[in-house]
Amino acid sequence: MNKRRKEQESSLLPFGGDGRVPSGLRVKETKHPSRGGNPYGPDMRMLVLTLHEKEGIDHLKNDIGLAALRRDKKFPCFATCKSWIEQNRQLGHVRPKKATGNKQTRREVNGVDLYNLALYRKYNPKAYIDEVRAYVHNRNPANKPYSKSQIHRAETRLGLTRKTGSTTSTKAYLPINLQKRRQYWNEPYPLGIRGVCTNDVIDLDEARFTLVSMNRKRGKTVTFHRCDSQGMYRKGEPGTNLLCAVGGDGTTPISYHEQYSAGGTDLWRFYSYMLGLLGYLDAHHPGRSFVLTMDNLNIHKHLAIRFLIYNRGHRLVFRAPYWSCDGPIEYVFNTVQVELQSPVFRDKVDSVNKLEDAIDVILERMGMLTFRNYFLDVGFEDN
């Protein structure tokens, strides 16, 4: 603490003295106008104008006595003096501005403009805010363009939040595929799942996880250094294929999966997996009939697969093409991917065997709870 600071603090004590001010006895110092305090009063302002009229501008700038007062924060700086002089010349007074605080405009997005905003966000969820502003204004040119803050507050009122974007194939919006999707959600079996108890639904699909996805490709470092870190050298894209099925039963979690690293998912491999899945259901849920849902991959629709499912007393419904967001299993795969990239597994998985072991652990942990929420989130009924 410098000498001047000590003198200031000691002067604040009612009994004087040196050293640190005891706790509870410090008197709060009034802020100087240059540091957020109250503005100079009318007397000081009139004094500056008087000195300017009598002595001139050079006196306010170069006078030694005024310089000493400025050092002690007892006289305004030269820039403040000039602004007062200019204010008096233009407005005829040097009254200080009144602190009123930040005020929010009362003009908000309402009526037809709010409707147009909601409509545009519905069909263009990834639009920039300036594009939204332009659309709302062009639909109703009689109103002045809205500011970004007004659009943001209107979107908040509509319940819109920022999320990571995704893209759905253009073919998903073909009339035939839209019709199939409507059937899937609104028609009873065998066209759809309407009226089917969510506890009796099992969704299944396949996914591939690679070690490359575990190794982050980009980072930050100085220009003249490599963006390098220690780790296992991996050539190519080794990984594992995961075939997994999850059920919507909220009481008894249903989960069955198999992994393989060589080759792709062909008819023979999928048929072998279905034998294992149906055997698992017979062993753990004897006499119970399920509705299996899956996408319309050709091997899924093969007569051998259909016969196997129907022969075991179960039913089969295909989701609409290109609408993977209707499948709960897709979000299960996403959860597995996120868990693999967490610090718990990311720094330990450096081989295909460890990758397969990590996936087994993650699915086992998830199976201890329930997959029902995945089904409810995509649109299944809470029955």
Secondary structure, 3 states (H helix, E strand, C coil): CCHHHHHHHHHHCCCCCCCCCCCCCCCCCCCCHHHCCCCCCHHHHHHHHHHHHHHCHHHHHHCHHHHHHHHCCCCCCHHHHHHHHHHHHHHCCCCCCCCCCCCCCCCCCCHHHHHHHHHHHHHCCCCCHHHHHHHHHHHCCCCCCCCHHHHHHHHHHCCCCCCCCCCCCHHHHCHHHHHHHHHHHHCCCCCCCCCCCHHHEEEEEEEEEECHHHCCCCCCCCCCCCCCCCCCCCCCCCEEEEEEEEECCCCCCCEEEEEECCCCCCHHHHHHHHHHHHHHHHHHCCCCCCEEEECCCCCCCCHHHHHHHHHCCCEEEECCCCCHHHCHHHHHHHHHHHHHCCHHHHCCCCCHHHHHHHHHHHHHHHHCCCCHHHHHHHCCCCC
